[in-house]
Amino acid sequence: MAYTPPPEFGTPEFLVRLQRQDRDAIQKVVHEFLPQILRAARGAGLQEHEADDVTQQVFLTFIETLPRFEGRSQVRTWLFGILYHKLREARRGFQKQDKHDDIDETLETRFDDRGMWQNPPRKADNDLWDQQIRKHLEECLETVPERHRLAFVLREVEGLETKEICNALDVSGTNLGVILYRARNRLRECLESRGFEER
């Protein structure tokens, strides 16, 4: 189910309140989105204390830049964009370089012409986060390059729409498709190596 923000967040009046750094409006945004930002930071591979620090930085930046927010994107999209940049800053010194996957081979062997799995892993979309495989999935996510991992988390865990993710990560729809293919392919291979295969 797609996320629906509180109707109030999309009104011109609420935008003006944010731009004026109205305390009540800011508190409503923090209350609504802090859990999502924190989950995404953890999903991107940060340790608990690192995720807490980055989340705090996201909301500090959010408050500092409110006078410049023009409402052209949703508040949530803007926050995830700030998160992406904070993650890059936090990992600049030790960020692993993306390995170059042969995307053509990946597309031909793993996905059909509609982008669907040709031979999907064991119902990954339905029970991806259930108790039995959570540990394996978290460990497998560690093998996925950071940007790909964040795109996957925003899509599969937080349920952001394609346009929101593209805006947050500053990528085109085509690039996002490639990123998600690579992330899913890496996860599939890791999960299969641990015995999670379609029977």
Steps between C-alpha positions, in 0.01 A plus 500: 500500500636841401577740782258792534628801695261697721288724271609806698860453379407584142320826567645846421430602860716220638779588255498859627514377858801285417677784323447714811643215709179467698577272796171306487532433125859379542397270786227347282751427223753351741233286667377373161831431329768437763426124519521470120829690476651297783389170342644605165831601659521159671396330178780681319746311719577739784548373853236609751700793643607611150139489380394707801770761424415521131127524573567786739708674232219453246249680719746774598564566131125486436437771760791717383390491135125545555497863381621374158249214470258591221274196518578374149549152644332329792651558843582129524683503165702801611593328828614184321707717266670656803553150641669387180745790512568446872572132435748598230670743736511243780657239276723714283819369658418130490232456241547184300517545129217347306600185319404510135240237427438396141150647490420357157577149620304566818195618307510203262553228759306632799212712367248489215423792269253638757765511773354205691706213642526207256575266789421687823645414838265356761221760515751771590251782456248346741718388788813705447493641851346212694671372811652189339717671240546851645855424616599350164349790308676762714831321447433473126414871484851569629634357171298749292668833411369785713303691237338181373418391854334833582295491178387147587405598856308809384308291248442169679495603866378860501279461193603820324377548145749507212477878461567557871808276497633664182462843660657389827800331336523743205485227235289441191231233485721290272795525738279407793383191311859392447586568866204293621582215259853486633390515863242225453744287305765529772243417768369205301846350460579550868169353619531206259848428636336471843234256382210738436393376158168453325395138547 
